[in-house]
Amino acid sequence: MKVLVACEYSGRVRDAFIKKGHIVTSCDLLPGEGEYLGQHHQGDIKELLKESWDLIIAFPPCTHLACSGARWFPEKKADGRQQAGKDFFMGFVLASAPRIAIENPIGIMSTHYRKPDQIIQPWQYGHGETKATCLWLKQLPKLKPTNIVEGREPRVHMMPPSKDRWKLRSTTYQGIANAMADQWGKYIT
């Protein structure tokens, strides 16, 4: 199966699918990380979206879409940043792949586009944190929890300010990446 993992610098989802035997490319404006760096395209996603993919998993930036930043919505709406974020998100919705998953936190896409198909939490996949994560799915089943754990704390939300806070907050949990590769990979193949 040929998979595009869009807006992922960490390589966690890409690497999880590669380990299951799939042909995978990740793409982000940031340099790639992870085990299979040769499968990372640093640059604009638009050209890659023109290619043929069996599955696209997208993690569009939530900076202008997430409810956690609602106090800045009037400013972002006025200067066009919010519309640009919506348009970028919708570019994945309209992509030609037969199967698509789009990930984002709780935010305005639930009303601008539609409600998500599923909301997952890291604690359902082996991580003791809370971080509600929405999934909009096209021709994919909902993810099933793989390892429900205790110790549910909002660690990501409570991170102290730092130069890398935004990057740390956006990294996909390994348990969720593994569940995507295992469950969606088996479903499609």
N, C-alpha and C positions, 0 to 999 in steps of 0.2 A: 504494500500500500504506500502511496506517495502522500506525505503529510507536510503541510506548511504550518509552522508555529510562528505567528506574527506578534511582533512587539514583545519579544522575549530575549533578554540579554543573558539571563542566568543559565540557560541551557538545560534546566531541569526537566521540562516537558519533552524537549527535543531528545535528550539523552535517554529518557525513559522509553520513548517509542523506538529509538535506534536499538536499544538493548532487547527489544521484542522482535527485531528483525525488519523493521520498516525503513523506507527511504525517507529521510526527514531533513528539512532545511528550516533553520530558525532565522529570523530577521529582526533587526532592531537598529536604531540609529547609534546605539552604544556598541562597543566591542563585545564580543561574545565571551562567555565563561563556560565552565563545565568540561566534560570529558572529550566531547567530539567537536572541538573548535573548528575543524575543517568544514563542518556542515552549517556554519553560521555566515549569513550575509549581512554585513554592516552597511546600511544604507536605506533608501526609500523602499517601502513595501509595494508601491504601485506597480512596478514592473513585474514583480513576482506574482501579483494577483492576476496577471494576464495569462499565466501558465496554467496547465491542467493539474488539478490536485484532487485526490480522493477525499481528503479531509483538510479543513483549515481550522486551527484553534487560534483564536485571536485574544490578545490581552491589551486592547486599546487603552491609552492613557486616560486616567479617571480624573485628572486634576481639575477639569472644568465641568465634570459631570456628577461627581459624588456628593451626596447629601452632607458629608462631613465638612464640605466647604461652602455650605449654603449661604453663609453670611456674606460671601463675596459674589454671589450670583448676579446681583444687579449690575455690578461693575463689569463682570465677565460677559454678561448679556449685551451691555451697551457697547463694548469695544469689539465684539465679534468672537471672542475666544470660546464662548460656550457653543455658539453655532458651529464653529470649526471643529470642536470636539464631537458634537452630534454628527456632523457630516462624515468625519473620519470613522466613527463607530458604524454608521449606516453603510459605509463602503464595504465593510465585512458582511453585513446583512445581505447586501446585493451581489456579493461575489458569486461566481458561477459554480463553485464546488458543490457536489451533491450532498455533502455533510459538512456542517459548520457548527462550531461552538464558540461563543463570545463570552468572555469573562469580564466582569466589572463589579465594583461594590454597589451597594444600594444607592440609587441616584435617580437622576431625571430621565434616564432612558426607559424606565418603567412606565412613564406617562408619555414621553415623546414617541417611543416606538411601541412597546407592549410590555406587559409584565414578564419577568423571567420565567423560564420553565422550571427552574430549581434554584434554591438557595442552599448552599453548603457551608459547613464550618470546618476549620482545621481539626477540631477535636473529634470529628467523625472519621478522620484518616490518620490517627496516631500522634497528633500534636496537641498539647494541652492549652491551646489558645482559642479565643473567640475572635472571629473576623468573618462576619456575614459576607458571603461571596455569591453573586448572582451568575447564573449560567443561562444564556439564551441558546437554545439548541435547534438545529435543523437536521432532521432524519437521524437523530442520535438518541439513545435511551438516557434517562437520568442516571447519574452516578449513584452507586450503592455504597453506603459506608463500609469501610474495610477494617477499622480498628478504633472503636469508640473508647476514648480515654477520659480520665478525671483530670482535675487541675485546670479547669476552664477559666482562664484569665485573659483580659484584653491587653496582652503584652504589646502587640503591634500598635494599638491605639495609644498606649501609654509611653511609647518610646520617647526619650528626651530629645530635644532638638540637637541636630548634628548635620554636618555637610552631606552625609550619606543616608539620612533618615528616609527620604523619599524612595531611594533605591532599595533599602532594607524592607520598607513597607510593601513594596510591589513584588518582591520575590515570591514565586509560587512555592508552597510547601511541598516537600518531596513526596509525602503520602498522597497528596492530591494528584501530583504529576504521575505517580505510579498507578493510581486508580484509573486515570484517563487512558494511559497506555494499555493497561491490562483489559479494562472493560470495553472501551471503545474499539481497541485493536481487535479483540475477539469478536465483537459484534459485527464489525465491517468485514473481516476476513472469514 
